[in-house]
């Protein structure tokens, strides 16, 4: 069989508008995933290339306690034999104050030894090396500390129990590339001053990091393996620069995770657009196809030629989508520069582009199957009947949906990593689409059965049911797209309203950490009130029912897990926002062994029940307790809570610190923080309102990016609307001409078409608001555990904007139809 390029060219030219919409749908389906995949791989390659600089060493050993003797001895041996060089630093938060105690600020201290960093540079404002500037009695600070305390280089600051002189300003450091994720400005202090600070006390949360530079790079993995063998993995972590997960890596993984969710959703909506647009394009050709068959053309001839058309247009769309995705990737690198390591390069990930090409081919094939298969059902008799072919066999439809389901599941799990969340996402998307389909079907049936007296409205409603109009497809696409965008906005606004604009009146806003037990009486006296203290004993969970905890498996979870350090406490009463959901009380009087009450959140991390045993490690001392009760919180709040609660006699002798929290008026926070730290330099004061403002800024920036990409899904719905206008062009022209012949003016025709678009836009956006309100309610009440607000004014404005958009696109697409004159139309008819 010969291929006729001329036929392919003529068919594309004659349906150039539909072809352009098809190309845009294909491109749109690929643009986001191409951008996100390329962005992800580009950042990953960049991080891998600069991994040593990001961690400042070859091997990184971290612990919140003094290193165990075997590990400490092994490190010393490697240093003494010349296999490696060692540099240590301590990192912790503390409140820095001016010498006159007038102002103070919570800061992140880094007490470093000479030799830090082995790779990369700490860039100072003066341009001098860090080891030359940072000597005993001197300090190097971030510029924000100078701004907030009103100081300059040469001034002195109070850190703990000593005074240090500011020698220079730090601009960047290699292993803290993303300062937005830390609270408080950086302060560098020489290791010689650590003891004089007086801040390292029992129970203090201080991260101790040992950095090793291995002289023979080929021995890095072997040396790390040897250290890992002698380390106490319950409390010590040994990694190489390639295996450790930095904050930027974790941010990158989680952010790309959510971007991929948006990309997959856009692909699904765009896929519907591809199918709808191709159906409309082929419907335009049905009479020509019927004539070709009457003149002897076979199904194979027609199918092959139109498949060539689809693949040609699909290739153009793929190229456009991938190219646009690369440009968006470049824009992402610039847009997120504050959240990435400095000077992150833009790299084209060829493997990502290859993946996009394969994805594009699959998208075109899957979503083009049904429209192309329907070509077999076109018969010459259709020229007279003016009908649209209907599939008489159901297996093609079922097969198409089955392949799409497999493709969708595969795509989700390819990008999810967390299988459980992937299943939730699949169920959520499918549920949203099915609910929207059911509701729109019911709405359209109800409209069809109405008896409307107004002529313009009656004709507009009738226009919703034109053959090939795809009204339900348009409404489903627009509704789901708008629902996602509205939901993101409503969740963000509820978070902002709850934590930023109206901090809960019954929640404490000031937290006091690292209070020593001997300081409680003096602290209460300084506060002029009876302060409730919460004992904190730091420990790790090692076993549940004698089964050891797999720490690596736990750390791989994308949610809270048992691998981390927990804060244990002791008391014999429930807090105001706690209830017992399993058990008669906190503890049982008929049990003689050690008992522990657990929060229901722990049960989500690992299956447990009343009577099960949990083994803890408290600074090297094992403790086994039996679960006596399971608690739950009655409402989400910012009040203190603990996962594990023991009886007082069990933990009262364990190494511990005290924690206090209460509410202070906003204007009193600064003076109180300064007064507390002046009297108790070891106590850290956390202003929760400031912490929340930082988080709110991050959430707002990221949600704006995600919402911006979600707008592309609306564009897919708009393309479906345009294709529907093109598909029903003949019917619309006929209606327009009949109206004009019967005496109607152009304004009436515009009114009818506008009302039709108004019905589609209004129904879709109102339904989207209802569904997004329901979804946001569930997220706020049961996931975030915060009060739910509807923001009806904002929703009304978003509905109005959506209606204006849909109506504007619909009228713009139909402008040539509106201009058609009756005499011109009648002359074009073969029987005129």
N, C-alpha and C positions, 0 to 999 in steps of 0.2 A: 504493500500500500504506500502510495506516494504522499509525502507531506507537502502541503501547499502554503508556503510562507506568506504569499499574498493574501490568502484567506485569513490567516491569523492576524496579519497587520490590519486588514480592513475591519475585522471584528473589534479589535481593540480601539481603533480610531473612532468607529461609529458609536462605541459605548465608552468614550474616554472619561466621562465623569464617573461612571460606575467603576471603571478600571482604577481611577485615581483613589476612590474611596477604599477599594479592595487593597490597594498598595499601602494606604495609610493604616488600615487595620492590621495587616501583616507586620508592618514596621512597628506599630504600637505594641503588638504582642511581644516583641523582642527587645524593645528599647530599654525597658527598666531592668530586666534580668541581665541583659548584656552589660549595662552600666554597673549594676551591683556586683556581678560576677567579676568584671574587670577591676572594679574598685577593690573588691576583697582580695583578689590575687595580687594586685599591685601593692597593696598595703602589706600583705603577707610576705611578698618577696622583699619589700623594703625592710620590714622588721627582721627578716631572716638575714639579710645582708648586713644590717647594722646591729645584730643581736648582741654582740660583745659590748658595743657602746651603750646599748639600752640597759645592760645589766652591770657594766663597769668591770666585769671579771669573766674568767672562764668557768669557774665553779662558784656557786652561790649557796651558802649554808645559812638557814634561817631558823630562829628559835625565839620563843618568848621567855625562856628560862636560861640559866647558865648551862652551857654545853655539858653533856655527860662526859665522864672521864675517858672512856674508850675513844670517843670521837675527838675530844680535845687532844688526847695523846697522839692519835693517828695524824692529825693536822700538824702537830709540832714535829713529828718525825719527818713528814714530807718537806716541811720548811727547812729543817736542819740538814737534810741530805741534799738540798738544793733542787728538788723536783718542782717546787712551787714557791711563790711569794705570797705573804699574807697581809691583808689590811682589814681592819674591823671598824664597824660603826654601830652606834646605838641610835634608834629613832623612836621618838615619842612626842606626845603633845604636852605643852605646858603654857602657862600664861606668862607673857613677857610684860613688864611694866617699866615705866620711866623712873628715873632716879628719885624724882620728887613724889612718886606714887600718885600722880594725878590721873594718869590714864593707863590702860592695859589692853592687851589683845592676845587671844589664844593663838599660839604659833606651833609649827611643826619643827621640832629640834632634830638636828642630825649631828651627833658627836662623832667625829671621824679621826682615824689615825693617819699618820703620814703614809703616803703611798696610794691613798684613795684619790681619784679612781685609776684603775689600771688601764682602762680604755675610755676613750672620749675625754672631754674636758669640761671642767666647771668654769664657765665663762664669767669673768668678773668685769665690772665696769671699768676698772683701771687697766685691764688687759694683763695683769700680772698672774702668775701661777698661784693656785690656791695654797700650796704648802708654804709659799713665801709669806703670805698674808696672814694665814690662820695659825697663830701661835698662842701660847698660854696667856689668858687675860684678854684676848682679842676675839672678835666675832665678825662674821660676814652675814649680812641679812638680805632679804628680798626687798625690792624697792617699795612694795606695798606696806611693809612694816614702818618704813620711814614716813610714808604718807599718813598712815593711820595714827601713829604716835606723835607726829609733828617733829621728827628728829632729823638729824643730818649726820654725815660721816664725821667721826670724832666724838660724838656724844656717847654717853654711857647708858646702858640698860640693866635692869635687875632681872636676873634669871635664877630662879630658885633662891638660894641663900647667898649668892655672890653677884658681883657687878662686873660687867664686861664692856669693853670699848668697841664701838662699831668701826671697823677698819675699811670695809669695802662693801660693795653691793653685788649680789649674785644675779646674773641675767638668765643663764640656763645651766642645767646640770644633766648629765647623760641618763641617769636612771630615774629621773623624775620629769619625763618629757611632757606630761599632760597635767599641768598644775590645777586645772579646773576640777579635778577629781579629789583634791585634797583641801582640807579646811584650815585656813590660817596661813600666813606667810612663812617662808622657810627661814630658819636660823641655823647657821653653821657654827659649831663650837669645837675647839681642839680637844682631843681625848684626854689631855693632861688635866683638864678642868672638870671632868665628869664627876669625880668624888666631891669636889668643892660645891657643886650645884646642890647636893643634898636631895636630889629628886629620885634616886634609885633606892626604893624601899620595898619592904615585903608586900607582894601583891600588885606592885606597879606594873602596868601594861607597857612593857618596853620591848621593842623588836630588836633583837641582836642579830646582826648580819656579819658573817665571816666571808670575805672575798678572797678567792685564790686565783692567782695568775700562774698557769702551768707553763713551764719553760719549753716543754716538748708538746706541741699542739696535738700530736697523734696519741698522746697518753691521757687526754682529757677524760674521755669516757671511762677508761680503765681506772683512773685515779678516783673519779666520782663513784664508780661502782664499789671500789674498795672502801671508801668512806661511808657509803650507804650501808654496807654490810655491818659496820660497827656502830652506826648511829641508832639512837632510840627513836624510831620512826613515829612513836606516839607523840613526840613533842619536838622533833628535829626534822628538818626538811633539807635534803641535799639534791641540788639540781645543777645541770650545766646551763650555759647561756642559751642552748638550743631547746632544752626541755622545760625550763621554768616558764610560768605564765605570768607575765607582767600585767599591770593595770590596763595598759593600752591594748594588750592582746585580748584581755577579757572584754574590754569595751568594744573592740573591733568585732569579736565573735557575736556579742549580743546585739549590737546595732545592725550588723549585716543580717542577722537572723530575722529581725523585724522588717528590715527593708525587703528581704526575700519574700516575706508574707505578702507585702503589698505588691511586689512584682508578680507573684503567682496569681493573685487576685486580678490584677490588670490583664494578665495573659488569658485568664478564663473569660473575662468580659470581652476582650478583643477577639478571642476565638469565636464567641457568639456573633460578633460583628463580621468576622470573615465569612462565616456560614450564611448569615443573613444577607450580606452584600453580594456574595456569589449567587445565592438564590435569586435575588432581585435582578442581577445581571443576566442570568440564564432565562429568567422569565421574560425579559425584554426580547430574547432571541427565539422564543418558542415558536413563533409563526415562521420565522426563517428556517428553523430546524425542521418543522413539519413539512415545509415546501421542499427542502433538501431530501427528506426521506421519501416524499412523493415522487421525486425525480430519480430515486434509486440509491441515494446515499445510505450506507449501512450504519448500524449502531456503533460499530467499531470505528468507522471513519470519523463520525461526529465526536465520539468520546475521546479519541486520540487527539483530535485537533483542539478540542476545548481543554483537555488536560495540558496540552502544550501552552495554551493561553494562560491557564492557571499557574503553571510552573514559571512561565516568563514573568508574569505580574508578581508572583510570589518571590522570585529571585530579586526583582527590583525592590520589593518591600523589605526583604531580608537585608539587602545591602543598605537601604536607607535606615532601617532600624538599628543595625549594628553600628553604622557610622555615627548616627545620632547618639547611640548609647556610649560610644567612645568619648564624644564631646561632653556628655553629661557626667561621665566618669571624671573627666578633667575638671569639670565644675565642682563635683563633690570634693575633690582633693582641696580645692581652693576654699570652698564653703566651710569645710570642716577643719580648716587649718589649725584652729584653736584647740581642737580635740585630738590632734595627731602630733607625732614627734616633729620638731622643727625641721624645715627643709626636706619634708617628705617628697620624693620625686614622683613624677607621673610616668608610670610604666605601662606599656601596652602588653597585656597578658595574652599571648597567642593561644595558649590552651583555652582561655576563656572565650576567645573569638571562635575557635574551632567548636567549642561546646554550643555557642550561640547558633552557628551554622546548622549543626545537627538538630538543635531545638527548632529552628525555623522550618526545616524540611518536615519535621514531624508535625508541627502546628498546621502547616499548609495541607499536608496529606490528610490529617485527621478531620479537620474542620471543612475540607472540601469534598469529602467522600459522599455525603448524602446528596448535596446539590448535583454533583456529577452523575451519581447513580440514577437520579430522577430523569436524566436525559433519555434513558431507555424507555420510559413511559410516555414520551411525547409521540403522538400519532398525527398523521395528516388531518384526521377528522377534527382535530382541535382548531383548525383554521375556521371551520364553520361554527363549532360549538363555543369557541372563545372560552375554553376552560383551562384550569391549571391541573397538571397531572398529579394524581394521588398514588402513593405507593400502595400496591395491593398486597405486598409481602411485608411482614413485620420484621423478619430477621435482619434486613439491612439496618433498620433503625436500632434494633437491640444490639447488633454487632458494633455499630458506630458508637453508641453510648457506652458499651462495655470497654472498647478500646480507649475512649476518652477517660473513663474512670481509671483504668490502669495507668494511663499517661499522667493523669492528675495525681494519683497516689504516688507514683514513682517520682514525680517532680517534687512533691511535698517532702517525701522522706529523703530525697537527695539533698535537700537544703536544710532539713530540720535538725538532724542529729538526735534530738530528744523524741523518741518514738511516741511516748504518751502525749506530749504536746502536739505532735504531728497529727495524731488521731483526733484530738480535740479540734484542731484547726480544720481538718477535713470535714468533721461532723458539723462544725459551725458554719462553714461555707455552704455545704450541701443543705443544711437546715435553713439557712437564710434564703437560698435560691428557691427551695421547695415551698417555703412559707410565702415568699413573694409571688411565685407562680400561682399558688392556690388563691391568694387574696385578689390578685389582678384578674384572674379568670372569673372569680365571683363578681368583682366590680364591673367587668365588661358585660357579663350576662345580665346583671341588674340594669345597666344602662340600656342594653338592647331591648329590654322589656318595658322601658318607660314610654308613656304616651306624652310627648312634649308638644305644646301648642306653638311655642315660638319657632318660627320657620328657620332662622339662622342656627339656633341651638339644635333643632331637630336634624338639620342637614349636617351639622358638625358631628353630632353623635353617629349619624349614619356613615360619615366618612371614616370613622374608626374601624369599620368592618369591611373595608374594601378588600378585594382579593389580592393577596400578596402584600398587604399593608404592614404585616408583622407588628401590629400595635402592641400585643402582649410581650413580644420579645423586646421591643423598645422600652416598655414600662418596667420589665424585670431588670434590664440592664441599668437603666437610670436609677431605679429604686435601690438596688444593691450597692451601686457606686456611691450614691448620695448617703446611704445608710452608714457605710464605712467612714466617710468623711465627717458626717454629723456626729458619729459615735466618738471618733478621735477628739473632736472639738469639745463635746460635752464632758468626756472624762477629764480632759485637761482643765476645763473650767471648774469642774467639781473639786478637783485636787487644789486648784488655785484658791477657790472660795473657802475650802475647809482649812487649809494649812497656812496660806499666805495672807489673804485678805481678812479672814476672820478666824484667828487662832482660837481653838476651843477654850471657852471661858473656864471650864473645870479641869483643864490640863496644866501640868507644870510646864514652865518655859525655861527653867534654869536647872541644870543638872550639875551636881558636885561629885567628882570622882576622886578615887585614891585617898579617901579620908582614912587615917589610921585609927584603929579602935581606941587608942589612948587620947585621941583628939576630939572624941564625940562630945564630951561635956563642954569643953572650951568652945567648940564650934556652935553648939546650941546657944551658949551664952552670947556669943558674938552675933548670932542671928536674932537674939531677943525673942525667941519662941521655942516651943517644944518641937524639935525637928524629928520626924520619923526617919530612922536609918535602916538601910537594907544591907545586910551582910553579903559579901561577894567572895566566894571561894572558886578559883578557876580550876577547871578539870577537863579531861577528855573522856569520852565514852570509849571503852576498849572492847567490851563484849556485851551481847544481849543473849540471855539464856545460854551462856557459855560458848556462844558462837562468836568468833573474833570478827571485828568490824573490818571490812576491806576498805581501807582508806582511799586507795586509788579509785576504786569503783564509786565510792561516795563522792569524791571530788569531781568526778566526771558528770555528776548530776547537775542539771541546769537550775536547781532550786536549793533551798536550805537542806543541809545534810549532816550526818553524824561525824564527819571528819574534822570538824572545826573544834575550837575550844569553847566550852560552855561556862556560864556563870551560875554556880550553884548558890543556894541560899538556905536559910533555916528559919522557921516560924511555925506557929501552931494555929494560925487563923487564915481565913480566906481574905483576899483583897476585895475592895468594894466592887470591882468589875469581874469577879471570878465566881464560878459555880462548879459544883461537883456533878459530873455527868456519868460517872461510874464509880461506885463505892459509897460507903455510908458516911465517911468523913475523910479528912486529910490523911489520918493514920488510924490503924486498927489497934485496939488495946489487947487483943488476944494473940498478937504476933510478937515474938520475942526478938526476931532478927531485925537488922537495920531496914528502915522503910523509906520509900521516896514517893512523892506525888508528882506525876508528870502532866504537862500541858498536852492537850489533844493535838497540837501541832507536831509533837514528837511522834505521835502515832502515824502521821502522814509521811514522816521520814523513814520509818521502819515499823513493821507490824509488831505491836506489843499489846499486852492485856494485863488485867489485875492478876497478881501472883507471879508474873514473869520477873526475871532478875536482870539487873543492869550492873555491869562492873565499870567503875570509874578509875582514872589515874589522877591523883592529886599530887602534883610535883613529885612523882616517883612512888607515891604510896598508893597501893591498890585499895579500893573500897567497893564492896558488893552490896547492893541494896535490892529489896523486893518491892515491886510496884504495889502500893496500897490504895491508890485512887487516881482517877484521871480528871483533870480540870479543863474548863473552857472559859474563854473570856466572853462576857455578855455583850460587849460593844467594843468597837475599835476606838482606841484613844492613844494618847501619847504618854499615858501613865506607865510607870515601871512594871514589868512583869518578868517572870522567871519560868524557864522550862522545867526545872527540877527543884523541888522543895523538900528539905529534910527536916527531921526533928532537931531541936537545938543541941541536945547532948551529943549528937553524931558529929557535928561540924564545929562546935564552939572552940575547939582547940586547934583547928586547922589554920594554916596561914591565910589571912584574909584582909580585905579592906572594906570600908563602908561606903555606901552610896546614898546620896540624899537628893531629893527633887521637890521643889515647890514653886509656886507662882510669884513672880515679882513684876511690878509695873514696868513698862518699857523704859521709862526715863530713869529708873533706879538700877537697871541692870549693870551699866558701866561702872558707876561708883561702887556698887556692891561687889562686883568682880574684883576691882582693884583692892578694896578693903580686905576681902577674904584672902587674896593671894599675898598681900602684904603681911598678914598675920600668920597664914599657913601656906608657905611657898610651894609645898608639895601637892596641894589640892588643885585639881584642874576644874575650871568652871566652863561649862558648855552652854552657850546661848542657843537654845533650840530654834528660836525664830530665825536667827541668822543662818543656821544650818539649812533650814527649810527653804529660805530664800535662794541659797546656792543651788539646791536640788531643783527648785522651781525654775530657775534660769536654764539649767541643763535640759529639763523636761520640755520646756517651752521651745527651745532651739531644735531639739530632736523631733518633737511632734510637728513643728512647722515643716521640717524637711519631709517627714513621712506623709503629712497631709498634702504637701505640694505634689508629691508623686501620686497620691490617691486621686488628685484632680484628673490625671490622665485617664483613669477609668471612666470618668464622666465624658471625656472626649470620645472614648469608644462608644458610649451610648449615643452621643451626638452623631457619630458616623453611621450608626445603625438607623437613626432617624433620617439622615440624609439619604441613605440607600433606600429606605422605605418610600420617600418622596419620589425618587427616581423610578423605583419599581412600579409605582402606581401613577406614573406620569400620564399615561394614556387615559386612565379613568379620571384623573384630576382635570385634564384638559377638556374631556367631554363634559364633565360637570360644569366647569367654568363657562364653556361655550353655551350650554343649555341655559345657565342662569342669565347670561347676557342676551340670548335670543328671546328669553321670556321677559326681558325688560329690566333685569337687575343691572346695577352699575358695578364698576370695578370695586368700589368700597364694600359692597355686599359680599363679593367673592372673597376679598381680603378678610372680612369679618368672619365668614364661615371657616376659612382655613385657620385664622387666628384662634377662634374658639376651639377648634379641633386640637391645635397645639396646646392651648391653655388647659384643656381637659387632661391631656397626656402629662404635661408638666406638673399641674396641680396635684393630680392623683399620685404621681410618682413621688413627688417631694413630700407631700403630707404623709404618705405611707412610710417613706424613709424616716421621717421625723418620729412617727409612732414606734417603728421598729428600733430606731436608735435610742429612743427614750427607754424602751423596755430593756435593751441590751445594756445601756449605761446604768440603769437601776440595779441590774444583777451584778455588774462589775463593782459598782460602788458599795452595795450593801453586803455582798457575800465574798468578794475578792479583796477589795481595798478596805472594807469595813468602815466606811465613812458615810455621813449623811448625804442623801441624794437631793439635788436641786434640778429643776426642769429647764430653766433659762428660756422661757417661752418667747420673750421678745427677740432674743438672738435667733431662735428657731424660726420665728415668723419672717425675719429678715433673710435667712438662708432659703426659706421656701420661696419668697418673692424673687430672690436672685436666680434660683433654679427655673422658675416659671418664665422669667424674662429671657433667660438663655435659651430655653427650649423653643419658645415662641419666636425669638429672633432668628434662630437657625432654621426653623421650619419655614418661615416666610421668605427668608433669603434664598433657601433652596428652591422655593416654588416661584421665584420672581419671573422666570421665563414662561411659566404656565399662566400667570396672571396677565402677562402682556399679550397672550395669544388672542388674535382677533377672530370672531366667528367666521367671517368670509374666507379667511386664510385656511382655517380648519376644514370648512366644508369643501373647498377646492381640492384639499389633499385626500379626501375620502374617495376610494375607488368607485363607489356606487353613487357619487354625488351627481 
